[in-house]
Amino acid sequence: MKKRMLFAAAAVLLVCGAAAAQDAKKAGDQPRSETTGAKEMSKKAITITGMVSTDGLTLVGDKDNKTYRVINPDFLKENAGQRVRVNARVSKDNTEIQVSSVMVQTDELMVANKGDAAFRR
């Protein structure tokens, strides 16, 4: 009889503990990134070519000179001051980006070679 009472009391405590944990989870805010949550970002990634600021926190696009604030600047810290092409998701208001890949752009001069197959007839 005592074992049944002890088992019933333990079961009640476990159920109450689980219910309290669920209430605490609902009351707290969902974890978010610094200012923009994942729900506020576009689902499809785009490619942006531009210049990284010296501190690596912003990217200025070549196409329209638009300045984007980088949510995850760790991707661009080592490329500060360089011209890069990034694959990123853009926020709904088009002011912030979340970078997923970075590729450094070289400023090599392209020279046509008359011996290339493209110039043969």
MOPAC internal coordinates of N, CA, C and O (Angstrom, degrees):
PM7 1SCF
backbone

  N    0.0000 0     0.00 0     0.00 0    0    0    0
  C    1.4447 1     0.00 0     0.00 0    1    0    0
  C    1.5314 1   111.35 1     0.00 0    2    1    0
  O    1.2310 1   120.74 1   139.16 1    3    2    1
  N    1.3506 1   116.19 1   -40.84 1    3    2    1
  C    1.4606 1   119.81 1   179.78 1    5    3    2
  C    1.5344 1   110.80 1   -66.44 1    6    5    3
  O    1.2310 1   121.04 1   144.18 1    7    6    5
  N    1.3414 1   115.61 1   -35.82 1    7    6    5
  C    1.4583 1   119.28 1   179.86 1    9    7    6
  C    1.5277 1   110.39 1   -65.39 1   10    9    7
  O    1.2310 1   120.16 1   140.96 1   11   10    9
  N    1.3193 1   117.30 1   -39.04 1   11   10    9
  C    1.4644 1   120.41 1   178.35 1   13   11   10
  C    1.5270 1   111.03 1   -64.74 1   14   13   11
  O    1.2310 1   120.54 1   136.73 1   15   14   13
  N    1.3203 1   116.58 1   -43.27 1   15   14   13
  C    1.4710 1   120.76 1   179.31 1   17   15   14
  C    1.5334 1   110.43 1   -63.92 1   18   17   15
  O    1.2310 1   120.65 1   137.66 1   19   18   17
  N    1.3266 1   116.35 1   -42.34 1   19   18   17
  C    1.4617 1   120.54 1   179.17 1   21   19   18
  C    1.5349 1   110.57 1   -65.05 1   22   21   19
  O    1.2310 1   120.41 1   138.25 1   23   22   21
  N    1.3341 1   116.82 1   -41.75 1   23   22   21
  C    1.4546 1   121.27 1   178.01 1   25   23   22
  C    1.5340 1   110.95 1   -64.14 1   26   25   23
  O    1.2310 1   119.53 1   137.70 1   27   26   25
  N    1.3067 1   118.50 1   -42.30 1   27   26   25
  C    1.4664 1   122.61 1   179.19 1   29   27   26
  C    1.5294 1   110.56 1   -64.34 1   30   29   27
  O    1.2310 1   120.13 1   138.26 1   31   30   29
  N    1.3337 1   117.36 1   -41.74 1   31   30   29
  C    1.4688 1   121.03 1   179.03 1   33   31   30
  C    1.5273 1   110.58 1   -64.85 1   34   33   31
  O    1.2310 1   120.59 1   138.89 1   35   34   33
  N    1.3482 1   116.48 1   -41.11 1   35   34   33
  C    1.4670 1   120.34 1   179.04 1   37   35   34
  C    1.5245 1   110.62 1   -65.03 1   38   37   35
  O    1.2310 1   120.22 1   140.56 1   39   38   37
  N    1.3209 1   117.18 1   -39.44 1   39   38   37
  C    1.4677 1   120.96 1   179.21 1   41   39   38
  C    1.5227 1   110.83 1   -65.06 1   42   41   39
  O    1.2310 1   120.07 1   138.67 1   43   42   41
  N    1.3259 1   117.47 1   -41.33 1   43   42   41
  C    1.4632 1   120.99 1   178.31 1   45   43   42
  C    1.5183 1   110.46 1   -63.48 1   46   45   43
  O    1.2310 1   120.08 1   137.48 1   47   46   45
  N    1.3320 1   117.45 1   -42.52 1   47   46   45
  C    1.4672 1   120.70 1   178.83 1   49   47   46
  C    1.5237 1   111.45 1   -63.75 1   50   49   47
  O    1.2310 1   120.00 1   139.80 1   51   50   49
  N    1.3211 1   117.61 1   -40.20 1   51   50   49
  C    1.4689 1   120.56 1   179.06 1   53   51   50
  C    1.5264 1   111.41 1   -64.94 1   54   53   51
  O    1.2310 1   120.32 1   137.95 1   55   54   53
  N    1.3279 1   116.99 1   -42.05 1   55   54   53
  C    1.4583 1   120.57 1   179.78 1   57   55   54
  C    1.5234 1   110.23 1   -66.14 1   58   57   55
  O    1.2310 1   120.11 1   137.26 1   59   58   57
  N    1.3232 1   117.40 1   -42.74 1   59   58   57
  C    1.4748 1   120.51 1   179.10 1   61   59   58
  C    1.5252 1   111.23 1   -64.81 1   62   61   59
  O    1.2310 1   120.51 1   141.12 1   63   62   61
  N    1.3320 1   116.63 1   -38.88 1   63   62   61
  C    1.4651 1   120.52 1   178.78 1   65   63   62
  C    1.5207 1   111.88 1   -64.65 1   66   65   63
  O    1.2310 1   120.65 1   138.39 1   67   66   65
  N    1.3303 1   116.37 1   -41.61 1   67   66   65
  C    1.4581 1   120.17 1   179.12 1   69   67   66
  C    1.5281 1   111.21 1   -66.48 1   70   69   67
  O    1.2310 1   120.31 1   140.81 1   71   70   69
  N    1.3227 1   117.01 1   -39.19 1   71   70   69
  C    1.4636 1   120.62 1   178.90 1   73   71   70
  C    1.5217 1   110.63 1   -66.50 1   74   73   71
  O    1.2310 1   119.98 1   139.88 1   75   74   73
  N    1.3168 1   117.64 1   -40.12 1   75   74   73
  C    1.4611 1   121.10 1   179.11 1   77   75   74
  C    1.5317 1   110.57 1   -65.43 1   78   77   75
  O    1.2310 1   119.72 1   142.15 1   79   78   77
  N    1.3237 1   118.14 1   -37.85 1   79   78   77
  C    1.4620 1   121.71 1   179.21 1   81   79   78
  C    1.5212 1   110.93 1   -65.77 1   82   81   79
  O    1.2310 1   119.93 1   141.98 1   83   82   81
  N    1.3330 1   117.73 1   -38.02 1   83   82   81
  C    1.4576 1   120.28 1   178.56 1   85   83   82
  C    1.5172 1   110.89 1   -67.73 1   86   85   83
  O    1.2310 1   119.78 1   140.08 1   87   86   85
  N    1.3271 1   118.02 1   -39.92 1   87   86   85
  C    1.4611 1   121.06 1   178.35 1   89   87   86
  C    1.5119 1   110.89 1   -64.29 1   90   89   87
  O    1.2310 1   119.61 1   140.47 1   91   90   89
  N    1.3248 1   118.34 1   -39.53 1   91   90   89
  C    1.4646 1   121.76 1   179.56 1   93   91   90
  C    1.5215 1   110.38 1   -65.49 1   94   93   91
  O    1.2310 1   120.53 1   143.08 1   95   94   93
  N    1.3296 1   116.60 1   -36.92 1   95   94   93
  C    1.4618 1   120.15 1   179.72 1   97   95   94
  C    1.5190 1   111.25 1   -68.42 1   98   97   95
  O    1.2310 1   119.65 1   141.20 1   99   98   97
  N    1.3315 1   118.28 1   -38.80 1   99   98   97
  C    1.4538 1   121.38 1   178.65 1  101   99   98
  C    1.5110 1   111.70 1   -69.16 1  102  101   99
  O    1.2310 1   119.92 1   144.12 1  103  102  101
  N    1.3191 1   117.76 1   -35.88 1  103  102  101
  C    1.4573 1   121.66 1  -176.72 1  105  103  102
  C    1.5279 1   111.45 1   -70.43 1  106  105  103
  O    1.2310 1   120.01 1   144.29 1  107  106  105
  N    1.3346 1   117.58 1   -35.71 1  107  106  105
  C    1.4649 1   120.93 1  -178.86 1  109  107  106
  C    1.5102 1   111.07 1   -76.56 1  110  109  107
  O    1.2310 1   120.84 1   -22.86 1  111  110  109
  N    1.3261 1   115.99 1   157.14 1  111  110  109
  C    1.4633 1   120.22 1   177.45 1  113  111  110
  C    1.5091 1   110.12 1   -73.41 1  114  113  111
  O    1.2310 1   121.19 1   -27.15 1  115  114  113
  N    1.2960 1   115.32 1   152.85 1  115  114  113
  C    1.4490 1   121.54 1   174.43 1  117  115  114
  C    1.5187 1   108.05 1   -69.67 1  118  117  115
  O    1.2310 1   119.46 1   -35.87 1  119  118  117
  N    1.3384 1   118.64 1   144.13 1  119  118  117
  C    1.4580 1   118.87 1   176.64 1  121  119  118
  C    1.5212 1   110.44 1   -63.78 1  122  121  119
  O    1.2310 1   120.41 1   -44.26 1  123  122  121
  N    1.3300 1   116.83 1   135.74 1  123  122  121
  C    1.4606 1   123.10 1  -178.61 1  125  123  122
  C    1.5098 1   108.73 1  -130.83 1  126  125  123
  O    1.2310 1   121.13 1   -16.97 1  127  126  125
  N    1.3174 1   115.45 1   163.03 1  127  126  125
  C    1.4466 1   119.07 1   172.50 1  129  127  126
  C    1.5265 1   107.62 1   -75.57 1  130  129  127
  O    1.2310 1   120.09 1     5.14 1  131  130  129
  N    1.3083 1   117.44 1  -174.86 1  131  130  129
  C    1.4579 1   121.09 1  -171.66 1  133  131  130
  C    1.5253 1   113.25 1   -49.03 1  134  133  131
  O    1.2310 1   119.69 1   122.92 1  135  134  133
  N    1.3135 1   118.20 1   -57.08 1  135  134  133
  C    1.4595 1   119.63 1   179.93 1  137  135  134
  C    1.5142 1   112.70 1  -130.96 1  138  137  135
  O    1.2310 1   119.78 1   158.99 1  139  138  137
  N    1.3031 1   118.03 1   -21.01 1  139  138  137
  C    1.4567 1   120.87 1  -175.26 1  141  139  138
  C    1.5161 1   109.52 1  -120.91 1  142  141  139
  O    1.2310 1   120.09 1   -53.57 1  143  142  141
  N    1.3053 1   117.44 1   126.43 1  143  142  141
  C    1.4509 1   121.76 1   178.18 1  145  143  142
  C    1.5100 1   110.54 1   -81.13 1  146  145  143
  O    1.2310 1   121.08 1   -14.37 1  147  146  145
  N    1.3122 1   115.54 1   165.63 1  147  146  145
  C    1.4640 1   119.92 1  -179.06 1  149  147  146
  C    1.5208 1   111.31 1   -64.58 1  150  149  147
  O    1.2310 1   119.79 1   153.04 1  151  150  149
  N    1.3314 1   118.01 1   -26.96 1  151  150  149
  C    1.4549 1   120.72 1  -179.53 1  153  151  150
  C    1.5236 1   111.62 1   -71.05 1  154  153  151
  O    1.2310 1   119.77 1   157.83 1  155  154  153
  N    1.3233 1   118.04 1   -22.17 1  155  154  153
  C    1.4625 1   121.65 1  -176.92 1  157  155  154
  C    1.5244 1   112.35 1   -90.08 1  158  157  155
  O    1.2310 1   119.56 1   177.27 1  159  158  157
  N    1.3193 1   118.45 1    -2.73 1  159  158  157
  C    1.4631 1   122.10 1  -179.23 1  161  159  158
  C    1.5294 1   109.36 1   -94.65 1  162  161  159
  O    1.2310 1   121.02 1   -26.22 1  163  162  161
  N    1.3273 1   115.66 1   153.78 1  163  162  161
  C    1.4590 1   120.13 1   176.64 1  165  163  162
  C    1.5234 1   109.06 1   -66.31 1  166  165  163
  O    1.2310 1   120.73 1   -26.94 1  167  166  165
  N    1.3115 1   116.21 1   153.06 1  167  166  165
  C    1.4578 1   119.88 1  -179.30 1  169  167  166
  C    1.5154 1   111.74 1   -81.82 1  170  169  167
  O    1.2310 1   120.55 1   151.04 1  171  170  169
  N    1.3182 1   116.55 1   -28.96 1  171  170  169
  C    1.4537 1   121.37 1  -177.48 1  173  171  170
  C    1.5300 1   109.91 1  -100.04 1  174  173  171
  O    1.2310 1   120.84 1   -46.23 1  175  174  173
  N    1.3118 1   116.00 1   133.77 1  175  174  173
  C    1.4587 1   121.13 1   178.49 1  177  175  174
  C    1.5220 1   110.16 1   -80.70 1  178  177  175
  O    1.2310 1   120.91 1   -32.78 1  179  178  177
  N    1.3308 1   115.86 1   147.22 1  179  178  177
  C    1.4610 1   121.45 1   176.72 1  181  179  178
  C    1.5226 1   108.96 1  -121.80 1  182  181  179
  O    1.2310 1   120.76 1   -14.90 1  183  182  181
  N    1.3166 1   116.16 1   165.10 1  183  182  181
  C    1.4591 1   121.92 1   177.91 1  185  183  182
  C    1.5230 1   108.98 1  -105.63 1  186  185  183
  O    1.2310 1   120.98 1   -51.30 1  187  186  185
  N    1.3366 1   115.73 1   128.70 1  187  186  185
  C    1.4644 1   121.63 1   179.25 1  189  187  186
  C    1.5188 1   107.74 1  -125.62 1  190  189  187
  O    1.2310 1   120.53 1   -50.02 1  191  190  189
  N    1.3158 1   116.58 1   129.98 1  191  190  189
  C    1.4568 1   121.99 1   174.66 1  193  191  190
  C    1.5116 1   107.55 1  -106.51 1  194  193  191
  O    1.2310 1   120.84 1   -47.56 1  195  194  193
  N    1.3356 1   116.01 1   132.44 1  195  194  193
  C    1.4514 1   118.48 1  -179.06 1  197  195  194
  C    1.5135 1   112.69 1  -176.19 1  198  197  195
  O    1.2310 1   121.54 1     8.88 1  199  198  197
  N    1.3433 1   114.67 1  -171.12 1  199  198  197
  C    1.4565 1   122.88 1  -177.03 1  201  199  198
  C    1.5235 1   109.29 1  -106.04 1  202  201  199
  O    1.2310 1   121.04 1   -49.98 1  203  202  201
  N    1.3417 1   115.62 1   130.02 1  203  202  201
  C    1.4624 1   121.44 1   177.97 1  205  203  202
  C    1.5258 1   107.90 1   -82.42 1  206  205  203
  O    1.2310 1   120.63 1   -39.67 1  207  206  205
  N    1.3326 1   116.39 1   140.33 1  207  206  205
  C    1.4660 1   119.88 1   178.27 1  209  207  206
  C    1.5285 1   109.76 1   -68.50 1  210  209  207
  O    1.2310 1   120.58 1   -12.99 1  211  210  209
  N    1.3239 1   116.49 1   167.01 1  211  210  209
  C    1.4583 1   120.46 1  -176.90 1  213  211  210
  C    1.5217 1   112.68 1   -67.34 1  214  213  211
  O    1.2310 1   119.89 1   155.38 1  215  214  213
  N    1.3203 1   117.82 1   -24.62 1  215  214  213
  C    1.4661 1   120.03 1   177.72 1  217  215  214
  C    1.5235 1   112.25 1   -93.91 1  218  217  215
  O    1.2310 1   119.57 1   171.95 1  219  218  217
  N    1.3299 1   118.43 1    -8.05 1  219  218  217
  C    1.4523 1   122.77 1   177.37 1  221  219  218
  C    1.5148 1   114.26 1    78.93 1  222  221  219
  O    1.2310 1   119.58 1  -168.37 1  223  222  221
  N    1.3308 1   118.40 1    11.63 1  223  222  221
  C    1.4600 1   121.73 1  -177.19 1  225  223  222
  C    1.5189 1   113.26 1   -94.44 1  226  225  223
  O    1.2310 1   119.83 1   162.97 1  227  226  225
  N    1.3345 1   117.93 1   -17.03 1  227  226  225
  C    1.4584 1   120.83 1  -179.30 1  229  227  226
  C    1.5231 1   110.21 1  -134.37 1  230  229  227
  O    1.2310 1   121.64 1   -19.64 1  231  230  229
  N    1.3318 1   114.47 1   160.36 1  231  230  229
  C    1.4551 1   122.38 1   177.62 1  233  231  230
  C    1.5154 1   107.72 1  -133.49 1  234  233  231
  O    1.2310 1   120.11 1   -52.76 1  235  234  233
  N    1.3281 1   117.39 1   127.24 1  235  234  233
  C    1.4574 1   122.36 1   178.42 1  237  235  234
  C    1.5200 1   107.64 1  -102.79 1  238  237  235
  O    1.2310 1   120.66 1   -63.09 1  239  238  237
  N    1.3334 1   116.34 1   116.91 1  239  238  237
  C    1.4533 1   121.72 1  -177.45 1  241  239  238
  C    1.5150 1   112.33 1   -70.66 1  242  241  239
  O    1.2310 1   120.44 1   -37.70 1  243  242  241
  N    1.3480 1   116.76 1   142.30 1  243  242  241
  C    1.4647 1   121.70 1   178.77 1  245  243  242
  C    1.5189 1   112.02 1   -71.68 1  246  245  243
  O    1.2310 1   120.31 1   142.91 1  247  246  245
  N    1.3012 1   117.02 1   -37.09 1  247  246  245
  C    1.4558 1   121.41 1  -172.13 1  249  247  246
  C    1.5280 1   112.88 1   -64.96 1  250  249  247
  O    1.2310 1   120.21 1   132.32 1  251  250  249
  N    1.3375 1   117.21 1   -47.68 1  251  250  249
  C    1.4655 1   120.24 1  -174.76 1  253  251  250
  C    1.5250 1   113.66 1  -127.76 1  254  253  251
  O    1.2310 1   119.89 1  -168.97 1  255  254  253
  N    1.3318 1   117.82 1    11.03 1  255  254  253
  C    1.4643 1   123.31 1  -177.96 1  257  255  254
  C    1.5300 1   112.47 1    54.62 1  258  257  255
  O    1.2310 1   120.49 1  -150.17 1  259  258  257
  N    1.3180 1   116.66 1    29.83 1  259  258  257
  C    1.4589 1   121.95 1   178.35 1  261  259  258
  C    1.5276 1   109.01 1   -82.11 1  262  261  259
  O    1.2310 1   120.59 1   -42.69 1  263  262  261
  N    1.3331 1   116.48 1   137.31 1  263  262  261
  C    1.4520 1   121.95 1   179.30 1  265  263  262
  C    1.5202 1   109.59 1   -97.28 1  266  265  263
  O    1.2310 1   120.86 1   -54.60 1  267  266  265
  N    1.3312 1   115.96 1   125.40 1  267  266  265
  C    1.4556 1   122.54 1   178.49 1  269  267  266
  C    1.5223 1   109.01 1  -111.19 1  270  269  267
  O    1.2310 1   120.03 1   -45.04 1  271  270  269
  N    1.3365 1   117.54 1   134.96 1  271  270  269
  C    1.4541 1   121.42 1   173.73 1  273  271  270
  C    1.5246 1   106.99 1   -86.94 1  274  273  271
  O    1.2310 1   120.44 1   -47.76 1  275  274  273
  N    1.3291 1   116.77 1   132.24 1  275  274  273
  C    1.4590 1   122.00 1  -176.54 1  277  275  274
  C    1.5205 1   109.14 1   -90.91 1  278  277  275
  O    1.2310 1   120.69 1   -56.25 1  279  278  277
  N    1.3314 1   116.29 1   123.75 1  279  278  277
  C    1.4602 1   120.92 1  -178.90 1  281  279  278
  C    1.5237 1   110.87 1   -73.29 1  282  281  279
  O    1.2310 1   120.08 1   141.86 1  283  282  281
  N    1.3077 1   117.46 1   -38.14 1  283  282  281
  C    1.4665 1   122.20 1   179.55 1  285  283  282
  C    1.5358 1   109.27 1  -114.55 1  286  285  283
  O    1.2310 1   119.65 1  -101.11 1  287  286  285
  N    1.3398 1   118.27 1    78.89 1  287  286  285
  C    1.4675 1   121.16 1  -173.87 1  289  287  286
  C    1.5274 1   114.17 1   -68.97 1  290  289  287
  O    1.2310 1   119.51 1   171.52 1  291  290  289
  N    1.3295 1   118.55 1    -8.48 1  291  290  289
  C    1.4654 1   120.10 1   178.47 1  293  291  290
  C    1.5178 1   111.90 1   -60.79 1  294  293  291
  O    1.2310 1   120.17 1   150.28 1  295  294  293
  N    1.3386 1   117.29 1   -29.72 1  295  294  293
  C    1.4601 1   121.08 1   179.01 1  297  295  294
  C    1.5296 1   111.16 1   -67.54 1  298  297  295
  O    1.2310 1   119.88 1   148.52 1  299  298  297
  N    1.3286 1   117.83 1   -31.48 1  299  298  297
  C    1.4629 1   120.67 1  -173.02 1  301  299  298
  C    1.5270 1   113.95 1  -105.65 1  302  301  299
  O    1.2310 1   118.89 1   175.25 1  303  302  301
  N    1.3332 1   119.73 1    -4.75 1  303  302  301
  C    1.4695 1   121.74 1  -176.68 1  305  303  302
  C    1.5253 1   112.05 1   -56.25 1  306  305  303
  O    1.2310 1   120.07 1   136.36 1  307  306  305
  N    1.3280 1   117.47 1   -43.64 1  307  306  305
  C    1.4645 1   119.89 1  -177.22 1  309  307  306
  C    1.5259 1   112.66 1   -75.48 1  310  309  307
  O    1.2310 1   119.69 1   167.31 1  311  310  309
  N    1.3255 1   118.20 1   -12.69 1  311  310  309
  C    1.4633 1   122.09 1   179.22 1  313  311  310
  C    1.5200 1   112.04 1  -106.79 1  314  313  311
  O    1.2310 1   119.92 1  -156.47 1  315  314  313
  N    1.3102 1   117.76 1    23.53 1  315  314  313
  C    1.4611 1   121.74 1  -177.91 1  317  315  314
  C    1.5236 1   109.99 1   -60.09 1  318  317  315
  O    1.2310 1   120.85 1   -48.43 1  319  318  317
  N    1.3369 1   115.99 1   131.57 1  319  318  317
  C    1.4560 1   121.95 1   178.68 1  321  319  318
  C    1.5197 1   114.30 1    80.98 1  322  321  319
  O    1.2310 1   119.29 1  -175.64 1  323  322  321
  N    1.3220 1   118.95 1     4.36 1  323  322  321
  C    1.4617 1   121.94 1  -178.16 1  325  323  322
  C    1.5205 1   110.94 1  -106.48 1  326  325  323
  O    1.2310 1   121.54 1   -19.99 1  327  326  325
  N    1.3303 1   114.66 1   160.01 1  327  326  325
  C    1.4615 1   120.89 1   175.19 1  329  327  326
  C    1.5209 1   107.38 1   -89.85 1  330  329  327
  O    1.2310 1   120.45 1   -55.37 1  331  330  329
  N    1.3452 1   116.74 1   124.63 1  331  330  329
  C    1.4557 1   121.47 1  -174.37 1  333  331  330
  C    1.5162 1   111.20 1  -133.27 1  334  333  331
  O    1.2310 1   121.50 1   -15.67 1  335  334  333
  N    1.3327 1   114.74 1   164.33 1  335  334  333
  C    1.4576 1   121.71 1   169.65 1  337  335  334
  C    1.5170 1   105.82 1  -118.43 1  338  337  335
  O    1.2310 1   120.38 1   -57.20 1  339  338  337
  N    1.3379 1   116.89 1   122.80 1  339  338  337
  C    1.4568 1   121.30 1  -177.11 1  341  339  338
  C    1.5235 1   110.15 1  -116.11 1  342  341  339
  O    1.2310 1   121.25 1   -30.91 1  343  342  341
  N    1.3018 1   115.21 1   149.09 1  343  342  341
  C    1.4498 1   122.83 1   171.11 1  345  343  342
  C    1.5224 1   104.46 1  -105.37 1  346  345  343
  O    1.2310 1   120.14 1   -61.82 1  347  346  345
  N    1.3351 1   117.34 1   118.18 1  347  346  345
  C    1.4603 1   119.98 1  -171.93 1  349  347  346
  C    1.5150 1   111.53 1  -147.50 1  350  349  347
  O    1.2310 1   121.57 1   -20.44 1  351  350  349
  N    1.3204 1   114.59 1   159.56 1  351  350  349
  C    1.4621 1   121.61 1   171.75 1  353  351  350
  C    1.5217 1   107.25 1  -100.48 1  354  353  351
  O    1.2310 1   120.81 1   -41.71 1  355  354  353
  N    1.3227 1   116.06 1   138.29 1  355  354  353
  C    1.4611 1   122.11 1  -174.79 1  357  355  354
  C    1.5250 1   109.30 1  -103.61 1  358  357  355
  O    1.2310 1   121.01 1   -34.28 1  359  358  357
  N    1.3380 1   115.68 1   145.72 1  359  358  357
  C    1.4585 1   119.90 1   176.70 1  361  359  358
  C    1.5237 1   109.82 1   -71.03 1  362  361  359
  O    1.2310 1   120.79 1   -15.57 1  363  362  361
  N    1.3214 1   116.09 1   164.43 1  363  362  361
  C    1.4621 1   120.93 1  -177.19 1  365  363  362
  C    1.5276 1   112.16 1   -61.72 1  366  365  363
  O    1.2310 1   120.21 1   148.21 1  367  366  365
  N    1.3424 1   117.20 1   -31.79 1  367  366  365
  C    1.4634 1   119.74 1  -179.34 1  369  367  366
  C    1.5315 1   113.13 1   -90.86 1  370  369  367
  O    1.2310 1   120.11 1  -174.27 1  371  370  369
  N    1.3513 1   117.40 1     5.73 1  371  370  369
  C    1.4713 1   123.24 1   175.45 1  373  371  370
  C    1.5234 1   114.09 1    61.89 1  374  373  371
  O    1.2310 1   119.56 1  -148.43 1  375  374  373
  N    1.3248 1   118.45 1    31.57 1  375  374  373
  C    1.4596 1   120.34 1   178.22 1  377  375  374
  C    1.5178 1   112.44 1  -116.45 1  378  377  375
  O    1.2310 1   119.66 1   161.78 1  379  378  377
  N    1.3220 1   118.26 1   -18.22 1  379  378  377
  C    1.4578 1   121.84 1  -177.04 1  381  379  378
  C    1.5259 1   109.72 1  -126.68 1  382  381  379
  O    1.2310 1   121.17 1   -31.49 1  383  382  381
  N    1.3435 1   115.37 1   148.51 1  383  382  381
  C    1.4556 1   120.35 1   177.01 1  385  383  382
  C    1.5232 1   109.65 1  -130.44 1  386  385  383
  O    1.2310 1   121.48 1   -28.81 1  387  386  385
  N    1.3294 1   114.78 1   151.19 1  387  386  385
  C    1.4561 1   122.11 1   173.44 1  389  387  386
  C    1.5161 1   106.35 1  -116.11 1  390  389  387
  O    1.2310 1   120.63 1   -72.33 1  391  390  389
  N    1.3256 1   116.40 1   107.67 1  391  390  389
  C    1.4599 1   123.04 1  -172.25 1  393  391  390
  C    1.5231 1   109.99 1   -77.93 1  394  393  391
  O    1.2310 1   120.63 1   -45.48 1  395  394  393
  N    1.3395 1   116.40 1   134.52 1  395  394  393
  C    1.4561 1   120.76 1   176.18 1  397  395  394
  C    1.5293 1   112.13 1  -111.91 1  398  397  395
  O    1.2310 1   119.76 1   154.11 1  399  398  397
  N    1.3332 1   118.06 1   -25.89 1  399  398  397
  C    1.4617 1   120.25 1   175.23 1  401  399  398
  C    1.5232 1   109.83 1  -152.89 1  402  401  399
  O    1.2310 1   121.24 1   -27.64 1  403  402  401
  N    1.3311 1   115.23 1   152.36 1  403  402  401
  C    1.4685 1   122.41 1  -177.73 1  405  403  402
  C    1.5110 1   109.07 1  -131.42 1  406  405  403
  O    1.2310 1   120.72 1   -43.15 1  407  406  405
  N    1.3387 1   116.23 1   136.85 1  407  406  405
  C    1.4570 1   121.54 1   175.37 1  409  407  406
  C    1.5258 1   107.88 1  -135.19 1  410  409  407
  O    1.2310 1   120.33 1   -56.22 1  411  410  409
  N    1.3182 1   116.98 1   123.78 1  411  410  409
  C    1.4615 1   122.02 1  -178.75 1  413  411  410
  C    1.5181 1   109.27 1   -72.61 1  414  413  411
  O    1.2310 1   120.28 1   -47.94 1  415  414  413
  N    1.3309 1   117.07 1   132.06 1  415  414  413
  C    1.4617 1   123.15 1   178.25 1  417  415  414
  C    1.5297 1   108.25 1   -92.29 1  418  417  415
  O    1.2310 1   120.74 1   -47.30 1  419  418  417
  N    1.3096 1   116.19 1   132.70 1  419  418  417
  C    1.4559 1   120.51 1   176.91 1  421  419  418
  C    1.5187 1   108.87 1   -95.92 1  422  421  419
  O    1.2310 1   120.39 1   -33.34 1  423  422  421
  N    1.2879 1   116.87 1   146.66 1  423  422  421
  C    1.4631 1   122.03 1  -179.96 1  425  423  422
  C    1.5292 1   110.52 1   -98.93 1  426  425  423
  O    1.2310 1   120.88 1  -131.24 1  427  426  425
  N    1.3352 1   115.92 1    48.76 1  427  426  425
  C    1.4513 1   120.40 1   178.99 1  429  427  426
  C    1.5197 1   110.01 1   -76.67 1  430  429  427
  O    1.2310 1   120.85 1   -37.85 1  431  430  429
  N    1.3029 1   115.99 1   142.15 1  431  430  429
  C    1.4507 1   121.87 1   177.99 1  433  431  430
  C    1.5273 1   108.66 1   -83.78 1  434  433  431
  O    1.2310 1   120.82 1   -54.42 1  435  434  433
  N    1.3131 1   116.04 1   125.58 1  435  434  433
  C    1.4610 1   120.38 1   179.82 1  437  435  434
  C    1.5238 1   108.36 1   -85.03 1  438  437  435
  O    1.2310 1   120.67 1   -50.12 1  439  438  437
  N    1.3204 1   116.32 1   129.88 1  439  438  437
  C    1.4548 1   122.11 1  -178.59 1  441  439  438
  C    1.5231 1   108.18 1  -122.59 1  442  441  439
  O    1.2310 1   120.92 1   -47.67 1  443  442  441
  N    1.3065 1   115.84 1   132.33 1  443  442  441
  C    1.4638 1   120.72 1   178.25 1  445  443  442
  C    1.5233 1   109.48 1   -78.12 1  446  445  443
  O    1.2310 1   121.09 1   -46.52 1  447  446  445
  N    1.3132 1   115.53 1   133.48 1  447  446  445
  C    1.4560 1   121.89 1   177.68 1  449  447  446
  C    1.5293 1   107.05 1  -108.70 1  450  449  447
  O    1.2310 1   120.11 1   -63.07 1  451  450  449
  N    1.3184 1   117.39 1   116.93 1  451  450  449
  C    1.4558 1   122.10 1  -176.00 1  453  451  450
  C    1.5230 1   113.09 1   -62.74 1  454  453  451
  O    1.2310 1   120.27 1   162.22 1  455  454  453
  N    1.3362 1   117.09 1   -17.78 1  455  454  453
  C    1.4546 1   120.36 1   179.40 1  457  455  454
  C    1.5225 1   113.46 1   -85.82 1  458  457  455
  O    1.2310 1   119.58 1   175.72 1  459  458  457
  N    1.3316 1   118.40 1    -4.28 1  459  458  457
  C    1.4601 1   121.40 1   179.80 1  461  459  458
  C    1.5213 1   110.97 1   -65.61 1  462  461  459
  O    1.2310 1   121.26 1   -23.29 1  463  462  461
  N    1.3182 1   115.19 1   156.71 1  463  462  461
  C    1.4643 1   120.63 1  -179.20 1  465  463  462
  C    1.5304 1   111.49 1   -64.40 1  466  465  463
  O    1.2310 1   119.74 1   155.51 1  467  466  465
  N    1.2937 1   118.11 1   -24.49 1  467  466  465
  C    1.4546 1   120.67 1  -179.64 1  469  467  466
  C    1.5410 1   112.21 1   -65.87 1  470  469  467
  O    1.2310 1   120.50 1   155.97 1  471  470  469
  N    1.3393 1   116.64 1   -24.03 1  471  470  469
  C    1.4579 1   119.93 1  -177.59 1  473  471  470
  C    1.5233 1   113.08 1   -98.26 1  474  473  471
  O    1.2310 1   120.12 1   178.27 1  475  474  473
  N    1.3112 1   117.37 1    -1.73 1  475  474  473
  C    1.4671 1   120.20 1   179.06 1  477  475  474
  C    1.5133 1   110.65 1   -84.07 1  478  477  475
  O    1.2310 1   120.91 1   -32.41 1  479  478  477
  N    1.3322 1   115.87 1   147.59 1  479  478  477
  C    1.4835 1   119.83 1   178.05 1  481  479  478
  C    1.4723 1   110.46 1  -122.01 1  482  481  479
  O    1.2310 1   120.10 1   180.00 1  483  482  481

